[in-house]
Amino acid sequence: MLGQSRRSRTEADLGAGLDIPQHLPPEPPDPLKHAVASVGGQAALARQLGVSRQAVQHWKTAPVRHVLRIEELTGVSRHDLRPDVYPREC
């Protein structure tokens, strides 16, 4: 009982006087996640690229060697998948 009271007071004290937003803004869309979803998942994309599902699972960004094929398969722009390699022209 004593431990619960302390924890509750501590949690209340931490938020006291702070204006904490109830809802965080949505994260920007992830082009790679969108590409994966558009072909039916990691395994489907992996099969079409000739790599393992585990390889796709570990990607933080699309590997440059696969970007053009992913664009062809999914319709997700190379400019969105890898803006560092394929910047949009001004």
C-alpha contacts under 8 A as a table, 3 or more apart, distances in Angstrom:
res1	aa1	res2	aa2	distance
1	M	4	Q	5.20
1	M	5	S	6.34
2	L	5	S	5.20
2	L	6	R	6.35
3	G	6	R	5.23
3	G	7	R	6.18
4	Q	7	R	5.12
4	Q	8	S	6.09
5	S	8	S	5.17
5	S	9	R	6.13
6	R	9	R	5.16
6	R	10	T	6.00
7	R	10	T	5.08
7	R	11	E	6.12
8	S	11	E	5.17
8	S	12	A	6.11
9	R	12	A	5.02
9	R	13	D	5.93
10	T	13	D	5.01
10	T	14	L	6.12
11	E	14	L	5.20
11	E	15	G	6.65
12	A	15	G	5.44
12	A	16	A	6.07
13	D	16	A	4.98
15	G	18	L	5.50
15	G	20	I	7.69
21	P	24	L	6.67
29	P	34	H	7.67
30	D	33	K	5.35
30	D	34	H	6.25
31	P	34	H	5.01
31	P	35	A	6.13
31	P	76	V	6.80
31	P	80	D	6.04
31	P	81	L	5.52
32	L	35	A	4.99
32	L	36	V	6.16
32	L	61	T	6.55
32	L	62	A	6.51
32	L	81	L	6.18
33	K	36	V	5.09
33	K	37	A	6.11
34	H	37	A	5.15
34	H	38	S	6.08
34	H	76	V	7.61
35	A	38	S	5.13
35	A	39	V	6.75
35	A	70	I	7.21
35	A	74	T	5.54
35	A	75	G	7.68
35	A	76	V	6.01
36	V	39	V	5.73
36	V	40	G	6.56
36	V	41	G	5.04
36	V	42	Q	5.71
36	V	45	L	6.22
36	V	74	T	8.00
37	A	40	G	5.16
37	A	41	G	5.06
37	A	42	Q	7.73
38	S	41	G	7.40
38	S	74	T	6.05
39	V	44	A	6.24
39	V	45	L	6.19
39	V	73	L	7.54
39	V	74	T	6.47
40	G	43	A	7.85
40	G	44	A	5.81
40	G	45	L	7.43
41	G	44	A	5.46
41	G	45	L	6.39
42	Q	45	L	5.24
42	Q	46	A	5.96
42	Q	53	R	5.66
42	Q	56	V	6.08
42	Q	57	Q	6.66
43	A	46	A	5.02
43	A	47	R	6.15
43	A	52	S	7.47
43	A	53	R	4.86
43	A	56	V	7.99
44	A	47	R	5.26
44	A	48	Q	6.39
45	L	48	Q	5.18
45	L	49	L	6.19
45	L	53	R	7.84
45	L	56	V	7.76
46	A	49	L	5.12
46	A	50	G	5.86
46	A	51	V	4.93
46	A	52	S	5.46
46	A	53	R	5.19
46	A	55	A	7.74
46	A	56	V	6.30
47	R	50	G	5.11
47	R	51	V	6.33
47	R	52	S	7.19
47	R	53	R	7.72
48	Q	51	V	7.93
49	L	66	H	7.37
49	L	69	R	7.50
49	L	70	I	7.95
51	V	55	A	6.53
51	V	56	V	7.52
52	S	55	A	5.17
52	S	56	V	6.74
53	R	56	V	5.19
53	R	57	Q	6.13
54	Q	57	Q	4.87
54	Q	58	H	6.35
55	A	58	H	5.38
55	A	59	W	6.65
56	V	59	W	5.35
59	W	62	A	6.28
59	W	63	P	7.55
61	T	81	L	7.10
61	T	82	R	7.27
62	A	66	H	6.70
62	A	67	V	6.08
62	A	81	L	6.35
62	A	82	R	6.95
63	P	66	H	5.51
63	P	67	V	6.35
64	V	67	V	5.24
64	V	68	L	7.98
64	V	82	R	7.52
64	V	85	V	7.70
65	R	68	L	7.52
66	H	69	R	5.45
66	H	70	I	6.07
67	V	70	I	5.12
67	V	71	E	6.12
67	V	78	R	6.06
67	V	81	L	6.94
67	V	82	R	7.48
68	L	71	E	5.04
68	L	72	E	6.21
68	L	78	R	6.44
69	R	72	E	4.93
69	R	73	L	6.09
70	I	73	L	5.07
70	I	74	T	5.83
70	I	75	G	7.60
70	I	76	V	7.27
71	E	74	T	5.37
71	E	75	G	4.98
71	E	76	V	5.02
71	E	77	S	5.52
71	E	78	R	5.91
72	E	75	G	5.80
72	E	76	V	7.88
76	V	80	D	6.98
76	V	81	L	7.07
77	S	80	D	5.23
77	S	81	L	6.27
78	R	81	L	4.93
78	R	82	R	5.87
78	R	83	P	7.31
78	R	86	Y	6.32
79	H	82	R	5.57
79	H	83	P	4.79
79	H	85	V	7.85
79	H	86	Y	5.03
79	H	87	P	5.73
79	H	88	R	6.11
80	D	83	P	5.69
82	R	85	V	5.48
82	R	86	Y	5.90
82	R	87	P	7.76
83	P	86	Y	4.89
83	P	87	P	4.71
83	P	88	R	7.30
84	D	87	P	6.06
